[in-house]
Amino acid sequence: MKTITLKIDENNDLYEMRIGMEIYTLENVYKSKYGNLFDELNMAIETEWDSQVWLENRLKENKNE
């Protein structure tokens, strides 16, 4: 079993991924076998964030009506 740890910046972009004892960043992840995983996780985080923001905005709009 491996542990995966993700670090996300203030713009909700993935900037570091640790798998086991290895650390991957934008500088080295695409030279590894984890480049696609990094991209997929980054897109999933961004999609989740966009959905959350959209929902919060809709709730605010409904509250103001």
mmCIF file of the N, C-alpha and C atoms, coordinates in Angstrom:
data_MODEL
# 
_entry.id   MODEL 
# 
loop_
_atom_site.group_PDB 
_atom_site.id 
_atom_site.type_symbol 
_atom_site.label_atom_id 
_atom_site.label_alt_id 
_atom_site.label_comp_id 
_atom_site.label_asym_id 
_atom_site.label_entity_id 
_atom_site.label_seq_id 
_atom_site.pdbx_PDB_ins_code 
_atom_site.Cartn_x 
_atom_site.Cartn_y 
_atom_site.Cartn_z 
_atom_site.occupancy 
_atom_site.B_iso_or_equiv 
_atom_site.pdbx_formal_charge 
_atom_site.auth_seq_id 
_atom_site.auth_comp_id 
_atom_site.auth_asym_id 
_atom_site.auth_atom_id 
_atom_site.pdbx_PDB_model_num 
ATOM 1   N N  . MET A 1 1  ? 0.844   -1.165 0.000   1.00 0.00 ? 1  MET A N  1 
ATOM 2   C CA . MET A 1 1  ? 0.000   0.000  0.000   1.00 0.00 ? 1  MET A CA 1 
ATOM 3   C C  . MET A 1 1  ? 0.897   1.238  0.000   1.00 0.00 ? 1  MET A C  1 
ATOM 4   N N  . LYS A 1 2  ? 0.490   2.273  -0.760  1.00 0.00 ? 2  LYS A N  1 
ATOM 5   C CA . LYS A 1 2  ? 1.221   3.531  -0.816  1.00 0.00 ? 2  LYS A CA 1 
ATOM 6   C C  . LYS A 1 2  ? 0.332   4.656  -0.319  1.00 0.00 ? 2  LYS A C  1 
ATOM 7   N N  . THR A 1 3  ? 0.941   5.620  0.309   1.00 0.00 ? 3  THR A N  1 
ATOM 8   C CA . THR A 1 3  ? 0.237   6.820  0.747   1.00 0.00 ? 3  THR A CA 1 
ATOM 9   C C  . THR A 1 3  ? 0.483   7.917  -0.268  1.00 0.00 ? 3  THR A C  1 
ATOM 10  N N  . ILE A 1 4  ? -0.595  8.615  -0.645  1.00 0.00 ? 4  ILE A N  1 
ATOM 11  C CA . ILE A 1 4  ? -0.486  9.754  -1.560  1.00 0.00 ? 4  ILE A CA 1 
ATOM 12  C C  . ILE A 1 4  ? -0.897  10.997 -0.794  1.00 0.00 ? 4  ILE A C  1 
ATOM 13  N N  . THR A 1 5  ? -0.031  12.007 -0.819  1.00 0.00 ? 5  THR A N  1 
ATOM 14  C CA . THR A 1 5  ? -0.305  13.284 -0.172  1.00 0.00 ? 5  THR A CA 1 
ATOM 15  C C  . THR A 1 5  ? -0.268  14.369 -1.237  1.00 0.00 ? 5  THR A C  1 
ATOM 16  N N  . LEU A 1 6  ? -1.274  15.247 -1.236  1.00 0.00 ? 6  LEU A N  1 
ATOM 17  C CA . LEU A 1 6  ? -1.354  16.318 -2.222  1.00 0.00 ? 6  LEU A CA 1 
ATOM 18  C C  . LEU A 1 6  ? -1.223  17.660 -1.523  1.00 0.00 ? 6  LEU A C  1 
ATOM 19  N N  . LYS A 1 7  ? -0.538  18.601 -2.176  1.00 0.00 ? 7  LYS A N  1 
ATOM 20  C CA . LYS A 1 7  ? -0.482  19.975 -1.704  1.00 0.00 ? 7  LYS A CA 1 
ATOM 21  C C  . LYS A 1 7  ? -1.116  20.853 -2.770  1.00 0.00 ? 7  LYS A C  1 
ATOM 22  N N  . ILE A 1 8  ? -2.016  21.732 -2.325  1.00 0.00 ? 8  ILE A N  1 
ATOM 23  C CA . ILE A 1 8  ? -2.802  22.568 -3.225  1.00 0.00 ? 8  ILE A CA 1 
ATOM 24  C C  . ILE A 1 8  ? -2.577  24.023 -2.834  1.00 0.00 ? 8  ILE A C  1 
ATOM 25  N N  . ASP A 1 9  ? -2.373  24.890 -3.825  1.00 0.00 ? 9  ASP A N  1 
ATOM 26  C CA . ASP A 1 9  ? -2.117  26.299 -3.525  1.00 0.00 ? 9  ASP A CA 1 
ATOM 27  C C  . ASP A 1 9  ? -3.421  27.079 -3.354  1.00 0.00 ? 9  ASP A C  1 
ATOM 28  N N  . GLU A 1 10 ? -3.292  28.391 -3.138  1.00 0.00 ? 10 GLU A N  1 
ATOM 29  C CA . GLU A 1 10 ? -4.455  29.237 -2.875  1.00 0.00 ? 10 GLU A CA 1 
ATOM 30  C C  . GLU A 1 10 ? -5.389  29.360 -4.073  1.00 0.00 ? 10 GLU A C  1 
ATOM 31  N N  . ASN A 1 11 ? -4.915  28.988 -5.258  1.00 0.00 ? 11 ASN A N  1 
ATOM 32  C CA . ASN A 1 11 ? -5.759  28.989 -6.465  1.00 0.00 ? 11 ASN A CA 1 
ATOM 33  C C  . ASN A 1 11 ? -6.359  27.613 -6.735  1.00 0.00 ? 11 ASN A C  1 
ATOM 34  N N  . ASN A 1 12 ? -6.220  26.720 -5.759  1.00 0.00 ? 12 ASN A N  1 
ATOM 35  C CA . ASN A 1 12 ? -6.707  25.349 -5.875  1.00 0.00 ? 12 ASN A CA 1 
ATOM 36  C C  . ASN A 1 12 ? -6.048  24.565 -6.995  1.00 0.00 ? 12 ASN A C  1 
ATOM 37  N N  . ASP A 1 13 ? -4.787  24.854 -7.215  1.00 0.00 ? 13 ASP A N  1 
ATOM 38  C CA . ASP A 1 13 ? -3.991  24.095 -8.176  1.00 0.00 ? 13 ASP A CA 1 
ATOM 39  C C  . ASP A 1 13 ? -3.060  23.161 -7.412  1.00 0.00 ? 13 ASP A C  1 
ATOM 40  N N  . LEU A 1 14 ? -2.979  21.960 -7.889  1.00 0.00 ? 14 LEU A N  1 
ATOM 41  C CA . LEU A 1 14 ? -2.079  20.980 -7.312  1.00 0.00 ? 14 LEU A CA 1 
ATOM 42  C C  . LEU A 1 14 ? -0.643  21.387 -7.633  1.00 0.00 ? 14 LEU A C  1 
ATOM 43  N N  . TYR A 1 15 ? 0.201   21.488 -6.614  1.00 0.00 ? 15 TYR A N  1 
ATOM 44  C CA . TYR A 1 15 ? 1.585   21.859 -6.888  1.00 0.00 ? 15 TYR A CA 1 
ATOM 45  C C  . TYR A 1 15 ? 2.594   20.841 -6.368  1.00 0.00 ? 15 TYR A C  1 
ATOM 46  N N  . GLU A 1 16 ? 2.132   19.890 -5.570  1.00 0.00 ? 16 GLU A N  1 
ATOM 47  C CA . GLU A 1 16 ? 3.047   18.849 -5.105  1.00 0.00 ? 16 GLU A CA 1 
ATOM 48  C C  . GLU A 1 16 ? 2.258   17.588 -4.811  1.00 0.00 ? 16 GLU A C  1 
ATOM 49  N N  . MET A 1 17 ? 2.833   16.464 -5.185  1.00 0.00 ? 17 MET A N  1 
ATOM 50  C CA . MET A 1 17 ? 2.222   15.166 -4.925  1.00 0.00 ? 17 MET A CA 1 
ATOM 51  C C  . MET A 1 17 ? 3.314   14.257 -4.376  1.00 0.00 ? 17 MET A C  1 
ATOM 52  N N  . ARG A 1 18 ? 3.052   13.699 -3.217  1.00 0.00 ? 18 ARG A N  1 
ATOM 53  C CA . ARG A 1 18 ? 4.002   12.756 -2.611  1.00 0.00 ? 18 ARG A CA 1 
ATOM 54  C C  . ARG A 1 18 ? 3.380   11.372 -2.682  1.00 0.00 ? 18 ARG A C  1 
ATOM 55  N N  . ILE A 1 19 ? 4.122   10.440 -3.246  1.00 0.00 ? 19 ILE A N  1 
ATOM 56  C CA . ILE A 1 19 ? 3.690   9.048  -3.321  1.00 0.00 ? 19 ILE A CA 1 
ATOM 57  C C  . ILE A 1 19 ? 4.761   8.231  -2.622  1.00 0.00 ? 19 ILE A C  1 
ATOM 58  N N  . GLY A 1 20 ? 4.388   7.672  -1.483  1.00 0.00 ? 20 GLY A N  1 
ATOM 59  C CA . GLY A 1 20 ? 5.386   6.990  -0.664  1.00 0.00 ? 20 GLY A CA 1 
ATOM 60  C C  . GLY A 1 20 ? 6.409   8.003  -0.196  1.00 0.00 ? 20 GLY A C  1 
ATOM 61  N N  . MET A 1 21 ? 7.649   7.784  -0.506  1.00 0.00 ? 21 MET A N  1 
ATOM 62  C CA . MET A 1 21 ? 8.725   8.700  -0.103  1.00 0.00 ? 21 MET A CA 1 
ATOM 63  C C  . MET A 1 21 ? 9.146   9.648  -1.226  1.00 0.00 ? 21 MET A C  1 
ATOM 64  N N  . GLU A 1 22 ? 8.559   9.498  -2.420  1.00 0.00 ? 22 GLU A N  1 
ATOM 65  C CA . GLU A 1 22 ? 8.928   10.320 -3.571  1.00 0.00 ? 22 GLU A CA 1 
ATOM 66  C C  . GLU A 1 22 ? 8.053   11.565 -3.639  1.00 0.00 ? 22 GLU A C  1 
ATOM 67  N N  . ILE A 1 23 ? 8.659   12.710 -3.935  1.00 0.00 ? 23 ILE A N  1 
ATOM 68  C CA . ILE A 1 23 ? 7.926   13.967 -4.081  1.00 0.00 ? 23 ILE A CA 1 
ATOM 69  C C  . ILE A 1 23 ? 7.964   14.378 -5.543  1.00 0.00 ? 23 ILE A C  1 
ATOM 70  N N  . TYR A 1 24 ? 6.776   14.700 -6.079  1.00 0.00 ? 24 TYR A N  1 
ATOM 71  C CA . TYR A 1 24 ? 6.656   15.119 -7.471  1.00 0.00 ? 24 TYR A CA 1 
ATOM 72  C C  . TYR A 1 24 ? 6.089   16.536 -7.514  1.00 0.00 ? 24 TYR A C  1 
ATOM 73  N N  . THR A 1 25 ? 6.686   17.362 -8.360  1.00 0.00 ? 25 THR A N  1 
ATOM 74  C CA . THR A 1 25 ? 6.229   18.732 -8.587  1.00 0.00 ? 25 THR A CA 1 
ATOM 75  C C  . THR A 1 25 ? 6.092   18.929 -10.095 1.00 0.00 ? 25 THR A C  1 
ATOM 76  N N  . LEU A 1 26 ? 5.707   20.119 -10.501 1.00 0.00 ? 26 LEU A N  1 
ATOM 77  C CA . LEU A 1 26 ? 5.602   20.402 -11.932 1.00 0.00 ? 26 LEU A CA 1 
ATOM 78  C C  . LEU A 1 26 ? 6.934   20.194 -12.652 1.00 0.00 ? 26 LEU A C  1 
ATOM 79  N N  . GLU A 1 27 ? 8.021   20.358 -11.927 1.00 0.00 ? 27 GLU A N  1 
ATOM 80  C CA . GLU A 1 27 ? 9.337   20.219 -12.548 1.00 0.00 ? 27 GLU A CA 1 
ATOM 81  C C  . GLU A 1 27 ? 9.701   18.767 -12.881 1.00 0.00 ? 27 GLU A C  1 
ATOM 82  N N  . ASN A 1 28 ? 9.149   17.812 -12.141 1.00 0.00 ? 28 ASN A N  1 
ATOM 83  C CA . ASN A 1 28 ? 9.590   16.429 -12.382 1.00 0.00 ? 28 ASN A CA 1 
ATOM 84  C C  . ASN A 1 28 ? 8.464   15.413 -12.609 1.00 0.00 ? 28 ASN A C  1 
ATOM 85  N N  . VAL A 1 29 ? 7.233   15.774 -12.347 1.00 0.00 ? 29 VAL A N  1 
ATOM 86  C CA . VAL A 1 29 ? 6.164   14.768 -12.420 1.00 0.00 ? 29 VAL A CA 1 
ATOM 87  C C  . VAL A 1 29 ? 5.961   14.241 -13.838 1.00 0.00 ? 29 VAL A C  1 
ATOM 88  N N  . TYR A 1 30 ? 6.154   15.092 -14.850 1.00 0.00 ? 30 TYR A N  1 
ATOM 89  C CA . TYR A 1 30 ? 5.892   14.644 -16.221 1.00 0.00 ? 30 TYR A CA 1 
ATOM 90  C C  . TYR A 1 30 ? 7.004   13.767 -16.778 1.00 0.00 ? 30 TYR A C  1 
ATOM 91  N N  . LYS A 1 31 ? 8.102   13.681 -16.070 1.00 0.00 ? 31 LYS A N  1 
ATOM 92  C CA . LYS A 1 31 ? 9.180   12.759 -16.444 1.00 0.00 ? 31 LYS A CA 1 
ATOM 93  C C  . LYS A 1 31 ? 8.983   11.400 -15.766 1.00 0.00 ? 31 LYS A C  1 
ATOM 94  N N  . SER A 1 32 ? 7.949   11.314 -14.931 1.00 0.00 ? 32 SER A N  1 
ATOM 95  C CA . SER A 1 32 ? 7.676   10.077 -14.190 1.00 0.00 ? 32 SER A CA 1 
ATOM 96  C C  . SER A 1 32 ? 6.437   9.393  -14.758 1.00 0.00 ? 32 SER A C  1 
ATOM 97  N N  . LYS A 1 33 ? 6.132   8.237  -14.195 1.00 0.00 ? 33 LYS A N  1 
ATOM 98  C CA . LYS A 1 33 ? 4.930   7.514  -14.625 1.00 0.00 ? 33 LYS A CA 1 
ATOM 99  C C  . LYS A 1 33 ? 3.665   8.106  -14.012 1.00 0.00 ? 33 LYS A C  1 
ATOM 100 N N  . TYR A 1 34 ? 3.779   9.161  -13.190 1.00 0.00 ? 34 TYR A N  1 
ATOM 101 C CA . TYR A 1 34 ? 2.629   9.739  -12.504 1.00 0.00 ? 34 TYR A CA 1 
ATOM 102 C C  . TYR A 1 34 ? 2.128   11.045 -13.121 1.00 0.00 ? 34 TYR A C  1 
ATOM 103 N N  . GLY A 1 35 ? 2.619   11.398 -14.288 1.00 0.00 ? 35 GLY A N  1 
ATOM 104 C CA . GLY A 1 35 ? 2.190   12.635 -14.947 1.00 0.00 ? 35 GLY A CA 1 
ATOM 105 C C  . GLY A 1 35 ? 0.700   12.681 -15.201 1.00 0.00 ? 35 GLY A C  1 
ATOM 106 N N  . ASN A 1 36 ? 0.134   11.590 -15.720 1.00 0.00 ? 36 ASN A N  1 
ATOM 107 C CA . ASN A 1 36 ? -1.310  11.564 -15.995 1.00 0.00 ? 36 ASN A CA 1 
ATOM 108 C C  . ASN A 1 36 ? -2.124  11.618 -14.710 1.00 0.00 ? 36 ASN A C  1 
ATOM 109 N N  . LEU A 1 37 ? -1.676  10.934 -13.675 1.00 0.00 ? 37 LEU A N  1 
ATOM 110 C CA . LEU A 1 37 ? -2.366  10.967 -12.393 1.00 0.00 ? 37 LEU A CA 1 
ATOM 111 C C  . LEU A 1 37 ? -2.385  12.393 -11.843 1.00 0.00 ? 37 LEU A C  1 
ATOM 112 N N  . PHE A 1 38 ? -1.260  13.083 -11.925 1.00 0.00 ? 38 PHE A N  1 
ATOM 113 C CA . PHE A 1 38 ? -1.152  14.467 -11.472 1.00 0.00 ? 38 PHE A CA 1 
ATOM 114 C C  . PHE A 1 38 ? -2.175  15.338 -12.199 1.00 0.00 ? 38 PHE A C  1 
ATOM 115 N N  . ASP A 1 39 ? -2.244  15.208 -13.518 1.00 0.00 ? 39 ASP A N  1 
ATOM 116 C CA . ASP A 1 39 ? -3.208  15.978 -14.315 1.00 0.00 ? 39 ASP A CA 1 
ATOM 117 C C  . ASP A 1 39 ? -4.647  15.659 -13.938 1.00 0.00 ? 39 ASP A C  1 
ATOM 118 N N  . GLU A 1 40 ? -4.950  14.377 -13.824 1.00 0.00 ? 40 GLU A N  1 
ATOM 119 C CA . GLU A 1 40 ? -6.319  13.963 -13.494 1.00 0.00 ? 40 GLU A CA 1 
ATOM 120 C C  . GLU A 1 40 ? -6.744  14.472 -12.115 1.00 0.00 ? 40 GLU A C  1 
ATOM 121 N N  . LEU A 1 41 ? -5.861  14.373 -11.147 1.00 0.00 ? 41 LEU A N  1 
ATOM 122 C CA . LEU A 1 41 ? -6.178  14.864 -9.814  1.00 0.00 ? 41 LEU A CA 1 
ATOM 123 C C  . LEU A 1 41 ? -6.345  16.378 -9.821  1.00 0.00 ? 41 LEU A C  1 
ATOM 124 N N  . ASN A 1 42 ? -5.488  17.073 -10.548 1.00 0.00 ? 42 ASN A N  1 
ATOM 125 C CA . ASN A 1 42 ? -5.581  18.522 -10.627 1.00 0.00 ? 42 ASN A CA 1 
ATOM 126 C C  . ASN A 1 42 ? -6.919  18.951 -11.246 1.00 0.00 ? 42 ASN A C  1 
ATOM 127 N N  . MET A 1 43 ? -7.337  18.263 -12.302 1.00 0.00 ? 43 MET A N  1 
ATOM 128 C CA . MET A 1 43 ? -8.627  18.570 -12.941 1.00 0.00 ? 43 MET A CA 1 
ATOM 129 C C  . MET A 1 43 ? -9.791  18.250 -12.002 1.00 0.00 ? 43 MET A C  1 
ATOM 130 N N  . ALA A 1 44 ? -9.707  17.154 -11.273 1.00 0.00 ? 44 ALA A N  1 
ATOM 131 C CA . ALA A 1 44 ? -10.772 16.790 -10.341 1.00 0.00 ? 44 ALA A CA 1 
ATOM 132 C C  . ALA A 1 44 ? -10.899 17.826 -9.230  1.00 0.00 ? 44 ALA A C  1 
ATOM 133 N N  . ILE A 1 45 ? -9.782  18.290 -8.723  1.00 0.00 ? 45 ILE A N  1 
ATOM 134 C CA . ILE A 1 45 ? -9.799  19.316 -7.679  1.00 0.00 ? 45 ILE A CA 1 
ATOM 135 C C  . ILE A 1 45 ? -10.409 20.596 -8.224  1.00 0.00 ? 45 ILE A C  1 
ATOM 136 N N  . GLU A 1 46 ? -10.010 20.991 -9.414  1.00 0.00 ? 46 GLU A N  1 
ATOM 137 C CA . GLU A 1 46 ? -10.526 22.215 -10.024 1.00 0.00 ? 46 GLU A CA 1 
ATOM 138 C C  . GLU A 1 46 ? -12.024 22.101 -10.290 1.00 0.00 ? 46 GLU A C  1 
ATOM 139 N N  . THR A 1 47 ? -12.478 20.952 -10.795 1.00 0.00 ? 47 THR A N  1 
ATOM 140 C CA . THR A 1 47 ? -13.897 20.736 -11.060 1.00 0.00 ? 47 THR A CA 1 
ATOM 141 C C  . THR A 1 47 ? -14.706 20.799 -9.772  1.00 0.00 ? 47 THR A C  1 
ATOM 142 N N  . GLU A 1 48 ? -14.199 20.174 -8.725  1.00 0.00 ? 48 GLU A N  1 
ATOM 143 C CA . GLU A 1 48 ? -14.886 20.192 -7.429  1.00 0.00 ? 48 GLU A CA 1 
ATOM 144 C C  . GLU A 1 48 ? -14.965 21.613 -6.903  1.00 0.00 ? 48 GLU A C  1 
ATOM 145 N N  . TRP A 1 49 ? -13.878 22.361 -7.023  1.00 0.00 ? 49 TRP A N  1 
ATOM 146 C CA . TRP A 1 49 ? -13.858 23.744 -6.545  1.00 0.00 ? 49 TRP A CA 1 
ATOM 147 C C  . TRP A 1 49 ? -14.859 24.585 -7.327  1.00 0.00 ? 49 TRP A C  1 
ATOM 148 N N  . ASP A 1 50 ? -14.872 24.453 -8.660  1.00 0.00 ? 50 ASP A N  1 
ATOM 149 C CA . ASP A 1 50 ? -15.811 25.209 -9.484  1.00 0.00 ? 50 ASP A CA 1 
ATOM 150 C C  . ASP A 1 50 ? -17.245 24.882 -9.110  1.00 0.00 ? 50 ASP A C  1 
ATOM 151 N N  . SER A 1 51 ? -17.551 23.614 -8.857  1.00 0.00 ? 51 SER A N  1 
ATOM 152 C CA . SER A 1 51 ? -18.907 23.199 -8.465  1.00 0.00 ? 51 SER A CA 1 
ATOM 153 C C  . SER A 1 51 ? -19.283 23.796 -7.126  1.00 0.00 ? 51 SER A C  1 
ATOM 154 N N  . GLN A 1 52 ? -18.359 23.827 -6.211  1.00 0.00 ? 52 GLN A N  1 
ATOM 155 C CA . GLN A 1 52 ? -18.610 24.370 -4.883  1.00 0.00 ? 52 GLN A CA 1 
ATOM 156 C C  . GLN A 1 52 ? -18.895 25.868 -4.966  1.00 0.00 ? 52 GLN A C  1 
ATOM 157 N N  . VAL A 1 53 ? -18.090 26.586 -5.742  1.00 0.00 ? 53 VAL A N  1 
ATOM 158 C CA . VAL A 1 53 ? -18.276 28.028 -5.906  1.00 0.00 ? 53 VAL A CA 1 
ATOM 159 C C  . VAL A 1 53 ? -19.618 28.300 -6.562  1.00 0.00 ? 53 VAL A C  1 
ATOM 160 N N  . TRP A 1 54 ? -19.963 27.530 -7.607  1.00 0.00 ? 54 TRP A N  1 
ATOM 161 C CA . TRP A 1 54 ? -21.232 27.716 -8.290  1.00 0.00 ? 54 TRP A CA 1 
ATOM 162 C C  . TRP A 1 54 ? -22.387 27.525 -7.313  1.00 0.00 ? 54 TRP A C  1 
ATOM 163 N N  . LEU A 1 55 ? -22.333 26.466 -6.510  1.00 0.00 ? 55 LEU A N  1 
ATOM 164 C CA . LEU A 1 55 ? -23.399 26.182 -5.559  1.00 0.00 ? 55 LEU A CA 1 
ATOM 165 C C  . LEU A 1 55 ? -23.508 27.294 -4.519  1.00 0.00 ? 55 LEU A C  1 
ATOM 166 N N  . GLU A 1 56 ? -22.390 27.761 -3.997  1.00 0.00 ? 56 GLU A N  1 
ATOM 167 C CA . GLU A 1 56 ? -22.418 28.843 -3.021  1.00 0.00 ? 56 GLU A CA 1 
ATOM 168 C C  . GLU A 1 56 ? -23.031 30.106 -3.614  1.00 0.00 ? 56 GLU A C  1 
ATOM 169 N N  . ASN A 1 57 ? -22.705 30.409 -4.853  1.00 0.00 ? 57 ASN A N  1 
ATOM 170 C CA . ASN A 1 57 ? -23.278 31.589 -5.513  1.00 0.00 ? 57 ASN A CA 1 
ATOM 171 C C  . ASN A 1 57 ? -24.779 31.443 -5.714  1.00 0.00 ? 57 ASN A C  1 
ATOM 172 N N  . ARG A 1 58 ? -25.217 30.242 -6.118  1.00 0.00 ? 58 ARG A N  1 
ATOM 173 C CA . ARG A 1 58 ? -26.657 30.019 -6.293  1.00 0.00 ? 58 ARG A CA 1 
ATOM 174 C C  . ARG A 1 58 ? -27.393 30.148 -4.965  1.00 0.00 ? 58 ARG A C  1 
ATOM 175 N N  . LEU A 1 59 ? -26.825 29.634 -3.891  1.00 0.00 ? 59 LEU A N  1 
ATOM 176 C CA . LEU A 1 59 ? -27.453 29.747 -2.584  1.00 0.00 ? 59 LEU A CA 1 
ATOM 177 C C  . LEU A 1 59 ? -27.563 31.209 -2.165  1.00 0.00 ? 59 LEU A C  1 
ATOM 178 N N  . LYS A 1 60 ? -26.537 31.980 -2.423  1.00 0.00 ? 60 LYS A N  1 
ATOM 179 C CA . LYS A 1 60 ? -26.579 33.423 -2.102  1.00 0.00 ? 60 LYS A CA 1 
ATOM 180 C C  . LYS A 1 60 ? -27.649 34.128 -2.909  1.00 0.00 ? 60 LYS A C  1 
ATOM 181 N N  . GLU A 1 61 ? -27.738 33.788 -4.206  1.00 0.00 ? 61 GLU A N  1 
ATOM 182 C CA . GLU A 1 61 ? -28.760 34.402 -5.053  1.00 0.00 ? 61 GLU A CA 1 
ATOM 183 C C  . GLU A 1 61 ? -30.159 34.073 -4.564  1.00 0.00 ? 61 GLU A C  1 
ATOM 184 N N  . ASN A 1 62 ? -30.384 32.812 -4.218  1.00 0.00 ? 62 ASN A N  1 
ATOM 185 C CA . ASN A 1 62 ? -31.701 32.403 -3.726  1.00 0.00 ? 62 ASN A CA 1 
ATOM 186 C C  . ASN A 1 62 ? -32.037 33.071 -2.401  1.00 0.00 ? 62 ASN A C  1 
ATOM 187 N N  . LYS A 1 63 ? -31.049 33.269 -1.580  1.00 0.00 ? 63 LYS A N  1 
ATOM 188 C CA . LYS A 1 63 ? -31.249 33.912 -0.282  1.00 0.00 ? 63 LYS A CA 1 
ATOM 189 C C  . LYS A 1 63 ? -31.646 35.380 -0.457  1.00 0.00 ? 63 LYS A C  1 
ATOM 190 N N  . ASN A 1 64 ? -31.109 36.011 -1.506  1.00 0.00 ? 64 ASN A N  1 
ATOM 191 C CA . ASN A 1 64 ? -31.382 37.428 -1.752  1.00 0.00 ? 64 ASN A CA 1 
ATOM 192 C C  . ASN A 1 64 ? -32.706 37.653 -2.478  1.00 0.00 ? 64 ASN A C  1 
ATOM 193 N N  . GLU A 1 65 ? -33.319 36.610 -2.988  1.00 0.00 ? 65 GLU A N  1 
ATOM 194 C CA . GLU A 1 65 ? -34.581 36.779 -3.741  1.00 0.00 ? 65 GLU A CA 1 
ATOM 195 C C  . GLU A 1 65 ? -35.757 36.954 -2.825  1.00 0.00 ? 65 GLU A C  1 
# 
